[in-house]
């Protein structure tokens, strides 16, 4: 295929794309109900009068605008729910007793974006293992925390991302 023929096809494709864009804009205007008289430029007298913003009518169900509004509301609701899920995890492994190695004991903090959740601890000895669960609110606990439990919570506190409400 010669370069002249390729250039002609390119120009034709560009022309079709521009036509499609014009038709898409007209279709959007028709859906939004904007009358053609409102599309023309204002006269000098109209320009001097104070502009009154018309209230935007509620988008018709099934239109792109109404679907975007619905999806935005759903996304915001999902974000709010996600903030309350236990999604942040920090584990600290250690040797609880000097005569036993392998760091088989552990403390794990499971918190949401607000620092609420639980810290779980398992202390392993030669004869048994004991497990503990302590409630955490705003990165603090009413129960006395071990240094390893505090370390797990502090790791998550340092990694906490400030929400938009916390920013000035």
Backbone bond lengths (Angstrom), bond angles and torsions (degrees), N, CA, C in turn:
res aa  C-N    CA-C-N  psi(-1)  N-CA   C-N-CA  omega(-1)  CA-C   N-CA-C  phi
1 X - - - 1.451 - - 1.522 107.68 -
2 X 1.291 115.56 131.86 1.456 119.65 -176.95 1.523 110.47 -77.78
3 X 1.312 114.99 161.98 1.467 119.14 -178.72 1.521 111.15 -68.10
4 X 1.336 117.76 -29.05 1.463 120.63 178.24 1.520 110.74 -66.61
5 X 1.343 115.52 -42.05 1.460 120.09 179.15 1.532 110.44 -68.03
6 X 1.321 117.71 -39.72 1.460 121.51 177.98 1.521 110.33 -64.19
7 X 1.333 116.97 -39.31 1.467 120.45 177.90 1.512 111.24 -64.92
8 X 1.321 117.41 -38.39 1.469 121.57 178.72 1.523 110.25 -64.65
9 X 1.351 116.41 -42.86 1.463 119.50 177.58 1.529 111.00 -64.17
10 X 1.316 116.75 -37.30 1.464 120.68 178.16 1.516 111.58 -63.72
11 X 1.318 117.05 -42.77 1.467 121.18 179.49 1.527 109.88 -66.30
12 X 1.330 116.39 -41.16 1.465 120.09 178.60 1.526 110.78 -63.49
13 X 1.332 117.00 -41.43 1.468 120.77 178.47 1.521 110.77 -64.09
14 X 1.316 116.90 -39.95 1.460 121.13 178.27 1.520 110.48 -64.28
15 X 1.313 116.94 -41.97 1.464 122.03 178.17 1.532 110.88 -61.36
16 X 1.335 117.03 -44.60 1.474 121.36 178.62 1.528 109.82 -63.49
17 X 1.320 118.24 -39.88 1.462 121.34 179.54 1.523 111.22 -64.17
18 X 1.339 116.88 -41.84 1.466 120.55 178.59 1.523 110.11 -64.62
19 X 1.341 116.61 -42.62 1.470 119.67 177.53 1.529 111.05 -60.93
20 X 1.312 116.94 -42.86 1.462 120.63 179.23 1.528 110.45 -62.06
21 X 1.323 117.58 -40.20 1.458 121.64 178.41 1.524 111.03 -63.76
22 X 1.344 117.14 -41.73 1.469 120.97 178.97 1.522 110.04 -62.83
23 X 1.331 116.78 -45.57 1.464 120.05 179.60 1.524 111.36 -64.67
24 X 1.338 118.13 -37.16 1.464 121.00 178.92 1.519 110.69 -65.19
25 X 1.331 117.29 -40.27 1.473 120.66 178.80 1.518 110.33 -65.62
26 X 1.325 116.87 -41.85 1.465 119.73 178.33 1.515 110.82 -64.37
27 X 1.313 117.41 -39.10 1.465 120.34 179.02 1.523 110.76 -65.01
28 X 1.328 117.70 -40.35 1.466 120.68 178.31 1.525 111.24 -65.54
29 X 1.332 116.52 -40.25 1.467 119.32 178.01 1.518 110.53 -64.04
30 X 1.326 116.31 -40.11 1.461 120.00 179.80 1.522 110.58 -65.61
31 X 1.342 117.81 -37.99 1.464 121.24 178.88 1.514 111.55 -69.12
32 X 1.321 116.67 -37.67 1.463 119.09 -177.78 1.519 111.71 -77.15
33 X 1.313 117.39 -11.66 1.462 120.78 176.49 1.511 113.33 77.83
34 X 1.316 119.30 20.79 1.451 122.30 179.24 1.522 108.80 -75.80
35 X 1.329 118.76 116.69 1.460 119.78 -179.65 1.520 110.27 -70.35
36 X 1.325 115.73 153.01 1.460 120.11 -178.69 1.521 111.80 -65.37
37 X 1.338 116.87 -28.37 1.468 118.68 178.67 1.520 111.08 -65.84
38 X 1.323 117.70 -29.90 1.461 120.90 179.03 1.520 110.91 -77.13
39 X 1.346 116.55 -18.49 1.455 119.96 -178.42 1.515 112.43 -79.99
40 X 1.338 118.55 -21.90 1.459 120.22 -178.64 1.520 109.91 -72.97
41 X 1.309 117.26 160.05 1.460 120.89 -177.28 1.530 109.92 -72.67
42 X 1.304 115.08 152.79 1.468 121.23 -176.95 1.527 109.69 -77.53
43 X 1.335 114.94 149.70 1.464 120.76 175.82 1.518 108.86 -75.47
44 X 1.329 118.36 164.25 1.469 119.88 179.41 1.530 112.26 -58.38
45 X 1.344 118.60 -35.88 1.470 120.17 178.82 1.522 110.53 -66.67
46 X 1.340 117.34 -39.67 1.464 120.71 179.43 1.525 110.77 -66.95
47 X 1.333 116.39 -32.29 1.453 119.24 -179.65 1.518 111.60 -68.90
48 X 1.334 118.80 -29.03 1.464 122.10 179.95 1.521 111.99 -77.36
49 X 1.327 117.92 -25.26 1.460 120.88 -179.29 1.525 109.38 -74.16
50 X 1.351 115.81 148.37 1.462 118.00 179.06 1.531 110.05 -63.29
51 X 1.328 114.00 140.30 1.461 119.62 -179.39 1.526 109.47 -82.60
52 X 1.310 115.91 129.16 1.460 122.24 176.59 1.517 106.65 -107.51
53 X 1.316 115.32 122.28 1.454 119.72 -179.97 1.518 109.30 -76.66
54 X 1.324 117.59 118.21 1.456 118.72 177.00 1.526 109.59 -71.68
55 X 1.311 115.72 146.90 1.451 119.64 177.33 1.512 108.38 -70.92
56 X 1.316 115.08 137.93 1.446 118.17 179.54 1.521 108.51 -76.19
57 X 1.317 116.06 127.70 1.458 118.18 178.67 1.523 110.27 -68.70
58 X 1.296 115.23 153.90 1.456 120.52 177.56 1.522 108.62 -62.01
59 X 1.312 116.40 134.07 1.466 120.33 -178.25 1.518 109.66 -65.66
60 X 1.310 114.79 142.89 1.462 120.83 179.32 1.522 109.05 -66.19
61 X 1.338 117.33 139.46 1.465 119.74 177.31 1.529 110.47 -58.69
62 X 1.314 115.47 139.14 1.449 120.66 179.02 1.512 114.71 90.51
63 X 1.327 118.04 -7.42 1.461 119.91 178.57 1.525 108.99 -84.69
64 X 1.307 115.21 165.03 1.461 120.37 -179.68 1.527 110.33 -61.78
65 X 1.335 116.07 -41.35 1.463 120.48 -178.57 1.532 111.14 -62.58
66 X 1.328 116.95 -44.13 1.469 119.59 -179.25 1.524 110.62 -68.31
67 X 1.319 117.44 -36.62 1.461 120.62 177.99 1.523 110.89 -66.54
68 X 1.335 117.27 -39.19 1.471 120.10 177.16 1.517 111.20 -63.88
69 X 1.329 117.05 -41.88 1.469 120.15 177.89 1.524 110.83 -62.77
70 X 1.352 116.09 -43.03 1.465 120.28 -179.59 1.530 109.91 -63.95
71 X 1.322 116.85 -45.05 1.459 120.46 -179.84 1.528 111.81 -65.32
72 X 1.328 117.48 -36.18 1.472 120.58 177.16 1.521 110.84 -63.37
73 X 1.327 116.55 -41.67 1.467 120.14 178.22 1.522 110.86 -65.28
74 X 1.334 116.84 -42.45 1.462 120.41 178.95 1.528 111.29 -64.44
75 X 1.330 116.63 -40.14 1.458 120.54 179.28 1.525 110.98 -64.11
76 X 1.319 117.39 -42.28 1.468 120.51 178.60 1.521 110.81 -64.28
77 X 1.340 117.28 -40.13 1.469 120.73 177.73 1.530 110.50 -64.20
78 X 1.325 117.19 -40.72 1.465 120.59 178.96 1.527 110.71 -65.58
79 X 1.338 116.79 -39.95 1.473 119.74 177.31 1.519 111.38 -62.55
80 X 1.332 117.05 -40.82 1.460 120.38 179.14 1.519 111.23 -65.03
81 X 1.335 117.06 -40.30 1.465 120.16 177.55 1.520 111.13 -66.63
82 X 1.323 116.78 -38.50 1.454 120.97 -178.22 1.527 111.35 -63.60
83 X 1.321 117.06 -33.73 1.473 120.26 179.60 1.525 111.63 -62.26
84 X 1.339 116.86 -23.87 1.461 121.08 -177.16 1.525 112.96 -97.72
85 X 1.334 118.45 0.97 1.458 121.97 178.49 1.516 110.19 -85.66
86 X 1.320 115.63 145.93 1.457 120.46 175.44 1.521 106.98 -75.60
87 X 1.323 115.94 97.75 1.460 119.74 -173.75 1.524 113.67 -123.89
88 X 1.314 117.05 -6.36 1.467 120.11 -178.97 1.525 108.12 -108.24
89 X 1.321 115.91 132.98 1.454 121.68 -172.71 1.519 110.04 -134.22
90 X 1.328 115.88 134.54 1.465 121.27 173.36 1.522 107.94 -139.75
91 X 1.322 116.61 133.42 1.468 122.58 -178.84 1.515 108.65 -121.98
92 X 1.339 115.31 134.49 1.466 121.99 174.85 1.525 106.68 -121.24
93 X 1.329 116.52 120.14 1.475 121.35 178.48 1.521 108.27 -102.89
94 X 1.345 115.52 145.62 1.457 119.04 -177.29 1.518 110.10 -161.70
95 X 1.337 114.83 168.28 1.463 122.09 172.94 1.512 107.44 -96.06
96 X 1.327 116.25 115.16 1.466 119.87 -178.67 1.519 111.74 -76.12
97 X 1.320 117.31 -28.41 1.466 121.60 -178.07 1.515 108.98 -125.96
98 X 1.320 115.91 142.36 1.460 121.07 -176.51 1.515 113.96 -66.34
99 X 1.342 118.41 -27.86 1.459 120.36 -175.44 1.536 112.63 -85.99
100 X 1.332 116.76 1.26 1.460 119.72 -176.68 1.523 109.12 -131.30
101 X 1.320 117.58 124.52 1.455 121.66 -178.45 1.522 111.37 -102.85
102 X 1.326 114.96 -172.54 1.453 120.61 176.15 1.511 114.91 97.04
103 X 1.314 116.57 -1.05 1.471 121.26 179.88 1.530 111.54 45.95
104 X 1.324 115.91 55.24 1.459 121.67 -178.50 1.528 112.78 -85.52
105 X 1.310 118.57 -14.14 1.465 121.28 176.44 1.523 108.09 -88.08
106 X 1.319 115.88 151.10 1.462 119.40 -178.13 1.524 111.31 -154.32
107 X 1.331 114.51 154.21 1.465 122.82 171.86 1.520 106.78 -127.34
108 X 1.321 115.57 134.51 1.462 120.77 -176.88 1.516 109.12 -131.38
109 X 1.328 116.41 126.64 1.461 122.17 176.09 1.522 108.31 -101.36
110 X 1.329 116.47 129.27 1.472 124.21 175.10 1.515 106.73 -120.07
111 X 1.348 117.12 110.79 1.459 120.67 -173.92 1.520 111.34 -132.30
112 X 1.337 115.65 158.96 1.460 121.11 173.07 1.523 109.03 -95.60
113 X 1.316 117.41 -173.07 1.468 121.03 -177.60 1.526 113.00 -64.03
114 X 1.327 117.59 -23.68 1.460 121.52 -178.63 1.522 112.47 -88.27
115 X 1.351 117.47 -1.61 1.460 120.73 -177.71 1.516 112.22 82.44
116 X 1.334 117.38 17.52 1.464 121.89 177.66 1.520 109.01 -99.53
117 X 1.325 116.40 142.10 1.455 119.56 177.94 1.513 111.36 162.74
118 X 1.322 115.07 -134.50 1.461 120.69 -174.92 1.522 109.10 -147.12
119 X 1.326 114.83 150.98 1.456 121.01 170.49 1.528 105.97 -118.24
120 X 1.336 115.84 125.67 1.463 123.10 -179.03 1.513 108.40 -108.30
121 X 1.348 116.05 140.49 1.457 120.78 -179.92 1.509 109.13 -135.39
122 X 1.327 115.69 137.89 1.451 122.49 174.01 1.515 107.61 -126.33
123 X 1.326 115.85 119.91 1.460 121.16 179.98 1.526 107.39 -109.58
124 X 1.319 115.26 117.09 1.462 121.75 -177.14 1.520 110.54 -102.09
125 X 1.340 115.62 133.11 1.462 122.15 173.40 1.531 107.06 -122.67
126 X 1.331 116.60 -176.18 1.470 119.31 179.73 1.528 111.22 -66.24
127 X 1.320 117.56 -32.68 1.466 120.61 -172.94 1.523 114.46 -98.82
128 X 1.312 117.34 -28.06 1.463 117.98 -175.92 1.529 110.49 -158.91
129 X 1.308 113.91 178.38 1.466 120.99 175.93 1.517 107.38 -133.64
130 X 1.290 116.11 136.73 1.467 121.11 178.53 1.527 108.70 -117.84
131 X 1.322 115.04 140.65 1.462 120.62 -179.07 1.515 110.10 -119.59
132 X 1.319 115.81 144.89 1.459 122.20 -179.54 1.527 109.18 -135.30
133 X 1.313 115.64 146.96 1.464 121.42 174.64 1.524 107.28 -130.93
134 X 1.327 116.02 132.18 1.464 120.91 -179.84 1.516 108.86 -130.92
135 X 1.325 115.91 135.03 1.457 121.61 -179.83 1.524 110.45 -74.17
136 X 1.321 115.25 143.97 1.462 121.88 179.41 1.521 108.30 -126.64
137 X 1.329 117.04 131.11 1.472 123.60 175.12 1.515 108.10 -128.14
138 X 1.318 116.50 123.77 1.471 122.90 178.72 1.529 111.05 53.19
139 X 1.345 116.03 45.83 1.459 124.21 178.19 1.531 112.88 65.04
140 X 1.322 118.58 16.70 1.459 123.15 178.68 1.525 109.05 -128.75
141 X 1.341 116.73 157.52 1.460 121.07 177.91 1.517 109.73 -132.41
142 X 1.328 115.26 143.90 1.462 119.71 174.80 1.524 110.85 -73.66
143 X 1.320 117.80 -25.02 1.464 122.95 178.12 1.518 109.72 -81.84
144 X 1.320 115.08 153.30 1.466 119.23 177.19 1.522 108.30 -71.24
145 X 1.329 115.34 130.48 1.450 121.08 -177.34 1.527 110.81 -103.30
146 X 1.333 115.51 144.58 1.458 120.19 174.17 1.528 108.57 -75.26
147 X 1.319 117.82 163.42 1.469 119.59 177.82 1.532 112.30 -58.53
148 X 1.330 118.00 -35.23 1.463 121.55 179.53 1.528 111.03 -70.00
149 X 1.320 117.95 -38.25 1.462 121.41 176.57 1.527 110.27 -65.54
150 X 1.330 116.00 -42.53 1.464 119.88 177.27 1.530 110.98 -62.89
151 X 1.328 117.40 -37.70 1.466 121.30 179.09 1.528 110.77 -64.23
152 X 1.333 116.71 -42.02 1.472 119.97 179.36 1.521 110.72 -63.66
153 X 1.323 117.05 -42.96 1.468 120.61 179.13 1.520 110.76 -67.41
154 X 1.323 116.43 -41.14 1.472 120.67 -179.28 1.526 110.76 -64.45
155 X 1.332 117.45 -35.36 1.464 120.73 176.75 1.523 110.17 -59.57
156 X 1.326 117.17 -42.71 1.462 120.64 179.46 1.519 112.04 -72.92
157 X 1.321 116.94 -34.12 1.467 119.37 178.16 1.525 110.36 -63.62
158 X 1.331 117.60 -40.23 1.467 121.68 179.30 1.524 111.22 -66.51
159 X 1.327 116.21 -35.28 1.467 120.79 -178.41 1.516 113.07 -85.48
160 X 1.344 116.98 -5.78 1.477 119.75 -176.69 1.507 109.92 -62.17
161 X 1.321 115.36 133.30 1.458 121.79 178.49 1.524 107.30 -91.81
162 X 1.337 118.18 125.67 1.459 118.78 178.78 1.518 110.82 -65.18
163 X 1.336 116.41 138.16 1.453 120.42 178.36 1.510 109.69 -81.81
164 X 1.302 117.29 169.95 1.470 121.31 179.82 1.525 111.10 -62.03
165 X 1.351 117.30 -28.58 1.461 120.26 179.56 1.517 111.36 -68.58
166 X 1.360 117.18 -28.40 1.460 120.84 -176.93 1.527 111.83 -80.87
167 X 1.330 117.93 -19.49 1.453 120.56 -175.79 1.518 110.42 -82.40
168 X 1.358 117.43 147.30 1.461 119.98 -179.11 1.503 112.36 -69.65
